[in-house]
Amino acid sequence: MSKKSTLFGLPKLPQKALFFLIPLFLSCIMSGIISFISVINSIGFTDKTVSAWLSSWGLAWAIGFPTVLFVLPLARKLAMALVESDHH
């Protein structure tokens, strides 16, 4: 009897989900960090910092996620052109 892999009691996603998951995580982390730095640079630490950051982050992610989906294959091709192939 095969047991399906789970994470926190939920079944794991199929391998093909990586196509969206990697750009999702990458865009969330990068847009969050960059928008936070931008907000701190603009208004500093105030009582409005968190609100401004979350608003900025939402907009940055809405642009960043589709951008990563589009740019990642191009970046992968560029990187592959710069490194030696394992094929002999």
N, C-alpha and C positions, 0 to 999 in steps of 0.2 A: 504494500500500500504506500503510495507516494504522498508525502506531506508537503503542502504548499508553503513556501517561505512567507513569513509575515514580519511586519515591523510595527510595533505597538498594537498588535492584534489585528492589523489590517494587512490584506494581501499586498505583496510587493508588485510594482508595476512591471510590465514587460520591458525588455531591453530597448525596444524602439522608442520608449518614452524618453530616453536620454536626449533625443533630438530637441525636445522642448525643455527638459529639466535643467540641463547644463546652462543654456541661455537664461532661463528663469532665475536660477540662483545667482549667476554671474551679474545679470542686470540689476537684481535686487540689492546685492551687496555693493556693487560699484556706484549705482545711482544714490543709494543711501549715504555712503561715505562722502561722495562728491557734493551732494546737496547739503549735507551737514556742514562741511567745510565752507561752502559758499554762503550759507545762512549766517554762520558764526562770523565770517569775514565781513558780511554786510551789516548785521545788526548787533553782533556780539551776543553775550549771554544776558538775556532779559526774560521777563515773564512771558514774552511772545515767541521765544526761540523755538520751543517744541512745536507750537502750532504752525509757525512759519516753515519749520523744517519738514513736518509731515506734509504740508501742502506742496512744498517744493519737491519733496521726494516723490509724491504721487505723479506729478507732471513729468519729472525726470524719468521715472520708471516707465510711464506710458510711452515715452519716446525711446527710451533705452532698450526695452525688451524687443520691439520689432527691429530696431537697428542691429542688435546683437544677432538676431535670427538671420538677417541679411548679410552682415559683415563676417560672421564667424567662418562660413565656408571660404570666403575670400582670404581671410587671415590664415586659415589652415593651408590653402594652396600656396600662399606666399612663404609661410614657414617651411613647408615641404620642399620648396624650391631652394631654400637656403641650407638645407641639411642633406647629408649623404643618405642614399637609399640603402636599406639592408640587403637589397638584391645584389648578388655578385655576378 
